[in-house]
Amino acid sequence: MSHCSSQEVLIVGGVGCNLRLQEMMNIMCEERGAKLYATDERFCIDNGAMIAQAGIEMFQSGTTTPWDLVTCTQR
């Protein structure tokens, strides 16, 4: 939040299942007048949502990667 002056936090991926992390993040957001968004378990087992959000943020800020430098590994 401090690095990008954001008033929102989105918790996704495997760590999103951690209820203690959600609780601590909620306290931090309340102290700063920010909003916490946490997805339910359906979206916490895969990093797809996190990767998509990061991609949107990068694209909107003008950051792109040439296709010849892009790699993808499916597991």
Backbone torsions as a table, in degrees:
resi	resn	phi	psi	omega
1	MET	NA	-41.3	-176.9
2	SER	-73.7	-31.0	-177.3
3	HIS	-72.6	-29.5	-177.3
4	CYS	-121.3	13.9	178.6
5	SER	52.0	41.2	-179.4
6	SER	-89.9	150.7	174.5
7	GLN	-112.6	17.6	-179.9
8	GLU	-138.4	144.9	175.3
9	VAL	-130.0	133.1	177.3
10	LEU	-116.9	121.3	178.6
11	ILE	-104.3	120.1	178.4
12	VAL	-140.4	-178.8	178.7
13	GLY	79.8	-174.3	-177.1
14	GLY	-57.2	-37.6	-179.6
15	VAL	-70.1	-16.8	179.6
16	GLY	-63.7	-20.0	177.5
17	CYS	-75.6	-15.6	-176.4
18	ASN	-75.4	104.3	-177.1
19	LEU	-64.4	-32.9	177.8
20	ARG	-65.0	-41.8	177.2
21	LEU	-61.5	-43.9	178.7
22	GLN	-60.4	-41.9	179.3
23	GLU	-62.8	-46.5	-179.2
24	MET	-65.7	-40.8	178.8
25	MET	-65.9	-36.8	178.6
26	ASN	-63.8	-42.2	177.2
27	ILE	-60.6	-46.9	179.7
28	MET	-59.3	-43.7	-179.4
29	CYS	-66.0	-42.2	178.5
30	GLU	-60.5	-40.5	179.6
31	GLU	-65.0	-26.3	-176.7
32	ARG	-106.0	4.6	-178.7
33	GLY	67.6	29.5	-177.7
34	ALA	-105.8	172.8	-178.0
35	LYS	-114.7	133.9	177.6
36	LEU	-105.0	133.0	174.4
37	TYR	-119.1	124.2	178.2
38	ALA	-127.3	130.5	-179.8
39	THR	-83.0	160.4	176.7
40	ASP	-79.8	176.2	-172.0
41	GLU	-59.5	-24.9	178.8
42	ARG	-59.0	-29.2	-176.6
43	PHE	-107.4	3.7	-178.0
44	CYS	-96.2	-9.8	-176.8
45	ILE	-90.0	-7.6	-176.9
46	ASP	-133.9	145.2	179.8
47	ASN	-88.5	8.3	-178.2
48	GLY	-56.3	-43.8	-179.9
49	ALA	-65.7	-39.8	179.5
50	MET	-66.2	-42.6	179.8
51	ILE	-64.5	-42.9	178.8
52	ALA	-61.9	-44.0	179.3
53	GLN	-63.5	-43.0	178.7
54	ALA	-62.3	-39.8	178.4
55	GLY	-63.4	-42.1	178.1
56	ILE	-62.7	-46.4	-179.8
57	GLU	-60.5	-43.8	-179.8
58	MET	-64.6	-46.1	-179.1
59	PHE	-60.8	-45.2	-179.1
60	GLN	-65.6	-25.5	178.2
61	SER	-88.8	-0.5	178.3
62	GLY	90.6	7.0	179.8
63	THR	-90.5	121.7	177.8
64	THR	-133.0	163.5	178.0
65	THR	-123.6	128.2	177.8
66	PRO	-60.8	143.3	-176.8
67	TRP	-55.5	-34.8	-177.9
68	ASP	-70.1	-10.2	177.0
69	LEU	-104.1	-0.4	-177.9
70	VAL	-87.9	133.6	174.4
71	THR	-127.2	154.0	179.4
72	CYS	-141.5	128.0	177.5
73	THR	-123.7	117.0	179.0
74	GLN	-93.0	135.7	179.6
75	ARG	-127.3	NA	NA
